[in-house]
Amino acid sequence: MAAVTIDLPEGTFSGLGQTPEEFVREMRLAAAIFWYARGEISQGKGAEIAGLSRREFIEALSRAQVDAIQINDEELRDEVERDLQARRERLSADLPDARPTP
């Protein structure tokens, strides 16, 4: 794992009422939520960055009022249409041939 060093003003941790370790955990989670909300990372990557399970990350997204599902109306419509088309193709392949036999 890569290490990043950040210089902060004296008294930062006492002003927040946090230990440096608590601050780092919160900062990692905040960064993961920010990048996820912008669509730059997946839930799995966000969980990894935050040091949480995927379920815990989804719960953190909820607490931060960030939608856990990042899809717009058009993407959803396209996905549903692709699924319906695939189902139609599977069903038509299973239907008996409608042509009369000679």
Secondary structure, DSSP 8 states (H G I E B T S, - for coil): ---------TTHHHHHT--HHHHHHHHHHHHHHHHHHTTSS-HHHHHHHHT--HHHHHHHHHHTT--S----HHHHHHHHHHHHHHHHHHHHHHS---S---
